[in-house]
Amino acid sequence: MEQSAQQAQQLDHLASAPAPHPSPSPFAAFGTPGLGGPPPAAPPDPRPILELEGEEYEDELDALSDWVDDFLLPVYGAEVTTAAPWCLRWQEHDDVVAWLHALWLAYQQHRDPEAGPSGLFIWHRDFLTHAVAAIRAPGGPLSACMTSPDRPAHRLLPGPPPSARTEKASAAEPVPSGPGEPDEPAS
């Protein structure tokens, strides 16, 4: 019984909150949580740009445009050809905006010191190559736009129509009728 009481007392001691440290922890420089003050506040979760609206969207698009024009294109914007089209009005292509925004967010994450020395290599390998290939593919979202720097062009290609299931469901919705008459399915 005495041994059980000692174990219970030890468990209570271990489960209680630690006493505040009178001096800063020697491990504080390593950023170890709980050993040098409160952990840093987590940054807000990034939101995909196409979920933003109004001024918030415009501000994010302006910042993205600065990054694309000042960094991405001068460094990685290879020659415009039929195999690698580009559009001077890429901000009007929602899918391109979404791709570039995701690429930019990944860039910010991987250039952070916490990503380590290989962070930017991982960004190149896992994000940049794939995103640029998808955006600038011959049959990609910019394929109807500029394929020669001497002939600037911009054209938004129509997207696919709604699925047959969606069309069938909207056709089956009752059409409002006059007062006292039953609703009829759409024809």
C-alpha positions as CSV (number, residue, x, y, z in Angstrom):
1,M,0.0,0.0,0.0
2,E,2.8,2.4,0.8
3,Q,4.4,1.7,-2.6
4,S,1.1,2.5,-4.3
5,A,0.8,5.7,-2.4
6,Q,4.3,6.8,-3.4
7,Q,3.5,6.0,-7.1
8,A,0.3,8.0,-6.9
9,Q,2.2,10.9,-5.4
10,Q,4.8,10.7,-8.1
11,L,2.2,10.6,-10.9
12,D,0.5,13.6,-9.4
13,H,3.8,15.5,-9.3
14,L,4.5,14.6,-13.0
15,A,1.0,15.5,-14.1
16,S,1.1,19.0,-12.5
17,A,2.2,22.1,-14.4
18,P,5.9,22.8,-14.3
19,A,7.0,25.7,-12.0
20,P,8.1,28.8,-13.9
21,H,11.8,28.9,-14.7
22,P,13.6,31.7,-12.8
23,S,16.0,32.2,-15.7
24,P,15.7,31.7,-19.4
25,S,16.3,28.2,-20.6
26,P,19.6,27.4,-22.2
27,F,17.6,25.8,-25.0
28,A,15.6,28.9,-25.9
29,A,17.9,29.7,-28.9
30,F,16.9,26.4,-30.4
31,G,13.2,27.2,-30.4
32,T,12.2,24.2,-28.5
33,P,8.6,24.6,-27.3
34,G,8.2,24.6,-23.5
35,L,11.9,25.2,-22.8
36,G,12.3,28.9,-23.3
37,G,9.0,30.7,-23.2
38,P,5.8,30.4,-25.0
39,P,5.8,28.9,-28.4
40,P,5.5,31.4,-31.3
41,A,2.0,32.2,-32.5
42,A,1.0,30.1,-35.5
43,P,0.6,32.2,-38.7
44,P,-2.9,32.3,-40.1
45,D,-3.7,29.5,-42.5
46,P,-3.2,30.6,-46.1
47,R,-6.4,30.6,-48.2
48,P,-6.5,29.8,-51.9
49,I,-6.8,33.0,-53.8
50,L,-9.9,32.0,-55.6
51,E,-11.7,31.8,-52.2
52,L,-10.9,35.5,-51.6
53,E,-13.3,38.3,-52.6
54,G,-13.2,42.0,-53.2
55,E,-10.3,44.0,-51.8
56,E,-8.7,41.0,-50.2
57,Y,-8.6,39.2,-53.6
58,E,-7.3,42.4,-55.3
59,D,-4.5,42.8,-52.7
60,E,-3.4,39.2,-53.0
61,L,-3.5,39.4,-56.8
62,D,-1.4,42.5,-56.7
63,A,1.2,40.9,-54.4
64,L,1.2,37.7,-56.6
65,S,1.6,39.8,-59.8
66,D,4.6,41.6,-58.2
67,W,6.2,38.2,-57.4
68,V,5.5,36.8,-60.9
69,D,6.7,39.9,-62.7
70,D,9.7,40.7,-60.5
71,F,10.9,37.2,-59.7
72,L,9.3,34.3,-61.5
73,L,9.3,35.5,-65.1
74,P,12.8,37.1,-65.1
75,V,14.3,33.9,-63.6
76,Y,12.1,31.1,-64.9
77,G,10.1,32.6,-67.7
78,A,11.8,30.8,-70.6
79,E,11.2,32.0,-74.2
80,V,7.6,32.2,-75.4
81,T,7.0,29.6,-78.1
82,T,4.1,27.3,-79.3
83,A,5.5,24.7,-76.9
84,A,5.6,27.2,-74.0
85,P,2.8,29.9,-74.4
86,W,2.4,32.8,-72.1
87,C,-0.3,35.5,-71.6
88,L,0.4,39.1,-70.7
89,R,-3.1,39.1,-69.2
90,W,-2.6,35.9,-67.2
91,Q,-4.5,37.5,-64.2
92,E,-7.7,36.9,-66.2
93,H,-7.2,33.1,-66.4
94,D,-8.6,31.9,-63.1
95,D,-6.8,28.5,-63.4
96,V,-3.4,30.2,-64.0
97,V,-4.0,32.5,-61.1
98,A,-4.7,29.5,-58.9
99,W,-1.6,27.6,-60.0
100,L,0.7,30.6,-59.6
101,H,-0.8,31.5,-56.2
102,A,-0.2,27.9,-55.0
103,L,3.4,28.1,-56.4
104,W,4.0,31.4,-54.6
105,L,2.7,30.0,-51.3
106,A,4.9,27.0,-51.6
107,Y,7.9,29.3,-52.5
108,Q,7.2,31.3,-49.3
109,Q,7.1,28.2,-47.2
110,H,10.3,26.6,-48.7
111,R,12.4,29.8,-48.5
112,D,11.7,30.1,-44.8
113,P,14.7,29.2,-42.7
114,E,12.7,26.5,-41.0
115,A,12.6,24.7,-44.4
116,G,16.3,24.1,-44.0
117,P,19.1,24.4,-46.5
118,S,17.3,22.1,-49.0
119,G,14.0,24.0,-48.9
120,L,14.4,25.8,-52.2
121,F,15.7,22.6,-53.9
122,I,12.4,20.9,-52.8
123,W,10.4,23.8,-54.1
124,H,12.2,23.5,-57.5
125,R,11.8,19.8,-57.7
126,D,8.3,19.3,-56.3
127,F,6.5,22.6,-57.2
128,L,8.1,24.8,-59.8
129,T,8.8,22.3,-62.5
130,H,5.3,20.8,-62.3
131,A,3.4,24.1,-62.1
132,V,5.2,25.7,-65.0
133,A,4.8,22.6,-67.1
134,A,1.0,22.6,-66.5
135,I,0.6,26.4,-67.0
136,R,2.7,26.7,-70.1
137,A,1.8,23.3,-71.7
138,P,1.0,23.5,-75.5
139,G,-2.6,22.4,-74.7
140,G,-2.8,24.1,-71.4
141,P,-4.7,27.1,-70.1
142,L,-2.6,29.6,-72.1
143,S,-2.5,27.7,-75.4
144,A,-4.8,30.1,-77.1
145,C,-2.8,33.1,-76.0
146,M,0.7,34.4,-77.0
147,T,2.9,31.9,-78.6
148,S,5.3,34.4,-80.1
149,P,6.6,37.6,-78.5
150,D,6.0,39.4,-81.8
151,R,2.2,38.6,-81.7
152,P,0.8,39.3,-78.2
153,A,-2.6,37.5,-77.9
154,H,-5.1,36.8,-75.2
155,R,-8.1,34.5,-75.4
156,L,-10.0,32.8,-72.6
157,L,-11.0,29.3,-73.7
158,P,-14.4,28.1,-72.7
159,G,-14.5,25.5,-70.0
160,P,-16.4,22.2,-70.2
161,P,-20.2,22.4,-69.8
162,P,-21.8,21.0,-66.6
163,S,-22.0,17.2,-66.3
164,A,-25.0,15.4,-67.7
165,R,-26.1,14.6,-64.2
166,T,-26.2,18.3,-63.3
167,E,-28.1,19.1,-66.5
168,K,-30.6,16.3,-65.8
169,A,-31.1,17.4,-62.2
170,S,-31.8,21.0,-63.2
171,A,-34.1,19.9,-66.0
172,A,-36.1,17.8,-63.5
173,E,-36.7,20.7,-61.1
174,P,-40.3,21.8,-61.0
175,V,-41.2,24.9,-63.0
176,P,-43.2,27.4,-60.8
177,S,-46.8,27.6,-62.1
178,G,-49.6,30.0,-61.5
179,P,-51.7,30.1,-58.3
180,G,-53.7,26.9,-57.7
181,E,-51.9,24.9,-60.4
182,P,-49.5,22.0,-59.7
183,D,-45.8,22.6,-60.5
184,E,-44.7,20.8,-63.7
185,P,-41.2,19.3,-64.4
186,A,-39.1,21.4,-66.8
187,S,-39.1,20.2,-70.3
